[in-house]
Amino acid sequence: MTQASGAASGPAILVEGLTKSFGEVRALRGIDLSVPRGTVLGVLGPNGAGKTTAVRILTTLMLPDGGRAVVEGYDVVRDAAAVRRSIGLAGQSAAIQEELTGRENLEIIGRLYHLSWPRARGRAAELLAQFELADAADRPAKGYSGGMKRRLDLAASLVGQPKVLFLDEPTIGLDVVSQKTVREFIRRHNAEQKTTILLTSHYMADIQALCDRVIIIDHGKIFFDGRLAEIVDRFADFKLITIQCASTDAHPNENLSRYGEVVEKSASSVTLKVKRDRVIAACKSLLDELPVTDIDIQEVPIEDVIRQIFAR
């Protein structure tokens, strides 16, 4: 087993030129990535972009065709066993055994991590309490709600006290309340344990609530790496202009399509989506031509910008 020198102070995840193909489909086309310790990285991308393939390689579930990936200083190919001892993984589908109780699920995973039976039982009890599952600990998991199963799956990924945690769509299929609960658990765990977390999600609420930094993968390549707020600055082609008129009698009935796309309209206000380079000119014309009492300029919602990126 060979551990990279300086691993304790280097990045938790280091990827250089990673490639993977399935027949003629090039899932990863040379990805480079460095994830500092203790941070939360969000991975965005449309279906088929290469997100799950990257996660599977980093968690030793799949071999790359080329390039190099290191997790906690261990090469994912040469030192796969050491990588597995350093990480936790919660995939898109819960990996729990539904015929077993919540407690039994966690105790067995503890034994797979070579914990003694007393330590495995103690660790299971700790996690059941942490994830608010103690009252249901001795019930078969098949009777758990979707949110409870997801929390048990997250607890299972933490049995080995991983230094790096991989979460693939952690709130998929959950109701709004359960999604919020799972996000709170993830946020608290990162804050308290300083665990490095890499998560993929199609839910912008997950990304906005949890991530210090995001990357966008499409067609097997990373074409954005930075803070979430930078995505709007870099990729948004439009801004929103909302105008308020003096009264309902002064409704702007004029043809507003010459300024931009009307996205919302009420008795005395209109919201237009206007190209960024036309915003100032549009505002001046609206103020000159209509009985406007107030005008507000806003960025397009991040969800719209992400959809715009994926549609390119």
N, C-alpha and C positions, 0 to 999 in steps of 0.2 A: 504494500500500500504506500502510495506516494502522495504526501500532502504538499501543496504549493508553499514555498517559503513566504513568510509575511502574511499567511492566511488570516491570522488573528486580527490584523489591522487592515487587510485589504477588503475588497468588496465581498458581500455575501454571495453574489451571483456574478459570474463573469462569462460572457459569451462572445466568441470571436469567429466570424465567418461560418456560422452554422447553416448547414444545408440538409434538406430531406426531400426525396421524391417518392411518389407512388406511381410506378409506371411512367407515363408521360406527364403526369401532374407534378409540378414543382411546388411542393407545399411551403418550403423555406428556401430562400434564394440568397443566403449569405447574411445572416443576422448578426449584428454586433450590439452588445448590451452590457452595462455595468450597473449593478444595484447596490448602493451603500447599505451598510448594516443598520438595522433598526428602522428602516423606511418602509413605506407601503407604496408599491408600484402597481398602477392599474394598466391593464392591457385591453385596448379596444380594437375592434375590427369586425367587418361583416362575417357572416357565416362562410367558412371555407378560406378565411384569410391566412390561417396558419397558427392561430393562437393555441388551440388545444394540442397541436403537434409539438409546439415549442414546450408546453408544460409537460407533455409526456416524455420528451427527451430529457428535460431538466430533472425529472423525478425518476429517471432510469427505467421507465416503462417502454421505451423505444430507443433504438440506436440511431444516431445521426448518420448521414452519408458522408459528411465532411465537416470540417471546422472543429471547434473545441468549446466545451462547456464545463465550467468549474463551479461547484456549489460548496460553500464553506471550506474552500481550499482543496476539495477533492474532485478529480476528473470524473465525469459522469459515466465514462466508459471503463477506464482502468480501475477506478475505485468505487464502483457502484454500491457495494455493501456499505462503505463508509458514508456515502451520500445518503443512503436510506436511513442510516442511524441518525443523521443530522436534520432530517426534514419531516414535515407532516404534510398530508395531502387530503383534501376533501374535494372529490370530483363532482361532476354535474349530477350524478345519481348517488344517493346515499349508499354507502358500502356496508351498512350494518346487517346483521343476521336477524331477521324479523321474528324468528321463532324463539330467539333468546331474549332474556330481559335486558333492560338497559345496563344494569350492573354487570351481567354476564358478558355482554359485548365488550365493555371496557376492560374487564378483568382479563379476558382472553387476549385482547390486544396487548395489554401489559405484559403478559407472559411471552407473546411473540417478540416483544422488545427485551426479553430476557430479564424482566423484573422478577424478583422472588414473589411467591404468592402473597405474603403479607404486604409487600410494597405495591403489588398490583391491585390488591383490594383497597389499600389506602389511597392510591392514585385515583382509582375509580370513584371512590367516595368523594374525593376532593372535586373532581370534575362534575359529578352529578350535582353537587351543591352549587358549584360555580355557574352551571348552565341551567339552574332551577329545574332540575329533573329528579331531585331526591324523592319526592312524593310518588313518582312513577317508576322508581328504580327497579322494583321487583315485579313489574308487569311486563309481559311480552311486548317487544317493540312493535309488533304488527298492529297493536291497538293504539299506538301513538298517532297524534295528528301530524300533518305534514311539517308544521313548524317544529314540533318536538323531535321528529326524526332528523330534521336538518341540524338541530342543536346537538343531538346525540352524535351525529356524524362529525360535527365540528369538534366535539369533545374527544371523539376517537382519534382525530388527527393530532390531538395535543397530548395524548397519553405519554409519548416518549419525550416530552418537553423539547420539541424541535427548535432549532435555531432559525430555521427558514420554514415558512408555512406557505403552501401553494393552495389557492382557493379558486376552483374553476366554476364560475357562475354560482356563488355561494347563496344567493337568494332566489334562484330560479324556481318557479312553481309555487312560491309562497304568497300568502295574502299580504296586504299592506302592513298590517300590524306585526306579523311574523318577520317580514323583511326588516322592519325597523328594529325589532328585538335582536335579530342576528347581527345587524350592523353594529349595534351597541356592544354586543359581546366581542366582536372583532376589534372595534376601536379600543375598548378597555384592555383587551389582552395585549395589543400592540403598545399601549401607553405604559402598562405595568411591567410587562416582560421584555420589552424592547425587541420583540421577535421581528425579523424581516419577513414581510408578506408580499407575495406576488399574487394578484387576483385578476381574473378575467371576468367581465360582466357586460351584458347588453343593457343593463339598467344604469342610467346616468346617475340616479340617486345613490347607488353603491359607490360609484367613482367619486362623486362630489363629496360624499360623507367621509370617505375613508382614505383617499389617495393623496400622497404628497406630490406625486409625479405620475404622468401617464405616457404611454407609448401607443401609437396607432400602427397596426400591422395590416397590410393589404397586399394581396398577391404575393405573399411570402416575404415581404420586405418591410422594414420600419421606415416610414416616411415622416413621422413626427415623434419627438422625444422632448418633453418639457412639462411645464405646469399647465393645469387644465385651462386656466384663464388665458394662456397664450394661444390656445386653439382658436378662440374667437378673433383675436387680433390678427392672426395669420391667415385664417381661411374664410372668415365671414365676408361674403360679397355685398351684404346688405346691412342696413340699419332700419329700425322702426321709428316712424314719426307719428305721434298722436297729436291731433289738433282738437282743441275745444272751442266751440263757437259761443257767441254771446247768449243765445237762447235757442229753444227748440224751433223758433220761427226763423232762425238764421242758419238752419241746417245746410251744410255744404253740398248742395245737389249738383254742383258742376261736375263735369267729367274729370275725375281725378286720375284717370289712368295715365295721363301724360306725366304725372309725377312719380307714380309707382303703383304697385299692386295693392288694392284695398284688401286688408286681411280681417278687419273688424269695423263694424259701423253701428252707431246708436243714434238716438234722437238728436244729440248735439255734439257728437264727437266721431272722428274717423281715425283709424290707424292704417298707415301705409307702409309697405315694405319698399324701401328706396335704395338703389345702388349707392354704395359708400361714397363714390366720387361725385354723386349728384345731390348729396344731403344738404349742403349749404345753399346751393342754388334753389332746391325745392323749398326749403324753409323760407327763403326770401320771397319767392313767388307766392307761397301760401299766405304769408303775412301781408303782402301787397294786395292780393286779389280777394281775400275772404275776410269776414268779420271774426278773426281769430282772437280769443282772449287768452289762450295759453297754448304752448307748444312744447312737447316733450320728446327728446331723442333718446332711444335706448338701443342696446345691442340686441341682435337676434338671439333667442334662447339657444343655449349650447346644444340641446337636442337637435334643433333644426340645422345647426352648423355641422354636426356629426353626420346627419342624414345627407346633407349636401356633399360632404367629403366622400361618403361611401357610394354616392350616385355617380361620381366622376368616372 
